[in-house]
Amino acid sequence: MKLLSLFAFATLLLLLHTPAQAQNQESPSRRWGAELNLLWPIFPGNIYKGQVTYETWRKNDFAGDAYVGFHIRPFEFREAEGDFANYALTFGYRQFVWKGLHAEVYQAFGPGFNRNNALDGKDYSSWDYEVGLLAGYRWEFLRKEKREKNRVSPYLSTQHGFYYLAAQSNPHPIKDFSGEKPIYVGTLNLGIRF
């Protein structure tokens, strides 16, 4: 639990970190953004994720985005578990280091549901906390001059990394399960900055 608290505290510090020098340099014309994950409804399937971003600071290519969003996985049958669904509020911080190259700290908190469990037939509900680390790149569709003139600037970003289910209030039994392990995650986000 100390590790989870440390992770949450580190994310909070990153969200609040706005270098004094960076505040006055190159103020972005498009601070707000919205993203929708195009990949997850198709692969692995039945997962819907969107978020709103806010550029908290910028100094040339170095910049920081804070975000908040949602994660929806409606009920689906899993052979080892039964019917499963989860919903979460997501939040985190994305650090840009060169043009669109970035690293991201991800967190999600929300309820998970298991109906007709495959082992005992019972129903379970749990509050789950998930953490993740990702790296990726954001491609802007418009050149900088056009981005500054247009009200909306579209982009595409992709990320790769790992998520880990760090805590559950009421875990449900799963066939042949030996404990939580980090899972590989890839994203493909279509976004706009405004």
ZIWO-V257158 format. One record per pair of residues at least 12 apart in sequence whose C-alpha atoms are under 7 Angstrom apart, sorted by the first residue. I is the first residue (numbers start at 1). J is the second residue. Records with the same first field share a line. If there is no record, write none. Layout:
I=J / J
This chain:
11=92 / 93
14=93
15=66 / 93
18=56 / 57
22=57 / 58 / 59
23=57 / 58
25=59
26=58 / 59 / 60
27=58
29=148
30=193 / 194
31=54 / 55 / 193 / 194
32=53 / 54 / 55 / 193 / 194
33=52 / 53 / 54 / 191 / 192 / 193 / 194
34=51 / 52 / 53 / 191 / 192 / 193
35=50 / 51 / 52 / 189 / 190 / 191 / 192
36=49 / 50 / 51 / 189 / 190 / 191
37=49 / 50 / 187 / 188 / 189 / 190
38=188 / 189 / 190
39=187 / 188
46=73 / 74
47=72 / 73
48=71 / 72 / 73
49=70 / 71 / 72
50=69 / 70 / 71
51=67 / 68 / 69 / 70
52=67 / 68 / 69
53=65 / 66 / 67 / 68
54=66 / 67
61=97 / 98 / 99
62=96 / 97 / 98
63=95 / 96
64=94 / 95 / 96
65=93 / 94 / 95
66=92 / 93 / 94
67=91 / 92 / 93
68=90 / 91 / 92
69=89 / 90 / 91
70=88 / 89 / 90
71=87 / 88 / 89 / 90
72=86 / 87 / 88
73=85 / 86 / 87
74=86
79=118
80=118 / 174 / 175
81=117 / 118 / 174 / 175
82=114 / 115 / 116 / 117 / 118
83=114 / 115 / 116
84=113 / 114 / 115
85=112 / 113 / 114
86=111 / 112 / 113
87=110 / 111 / 112
88=108 / 109 / 110 / 111
89=108 / 109 / 110
90=107 / 108 / 109
91=106 / 107 / 108
92=105 / 106 / 107
93=105 / 106
100=137 / 138 / 139
101=136 / 137 / 138
102=135 / 136 / 137
103=134 / 135 / 136
104=133 / 134 / 135
105=132 / 133 / 134
106=131 / 132 / 133
107=130 / 131 / 132
108=129 / 130 / 131
109=128 / 129 / 130
110=127 / 128 / 129
111=125 / 126 / 127 / 128
112=125 / 126 / 127 / 128
113=125 / 126
119=173 / 175
124=172
125=170
126=168 / 169 / 170 / 171
127=168 / 169
128=167 / 168 / 169
129=165 / 166 / 167 / 168
130=163 / 164 / 165 / 166 / 167
131=163 / 164 / 165 / 166
132=162 / 163 / 164
133=161 / 162 / 163
134=159 / 160 / 161 / 162
135=159 / 160 / 161
136=158 / 159 / 160
137=157 / 158 / 159
138=155 / 156 / 157 / 158
139=155 / 156 / 157
140=154 / 155 / 156
141=154 / 155
151=194
152=192 / 193 / 194
153=192 / 193 / 194
154=191 / 192 / 193
155=190 / 191 / 192
156=189 / 190 / 191
157=188 / 189 / 190
158=187 / 188 / 189
159=186 / 187 / 188
160=185 / 186 / 187
161=184 / 185 / 186
162=182 / 183 / 184 / 185
163=182 / 183 / 184 / 185
164=181 / 182 / 183
165=180
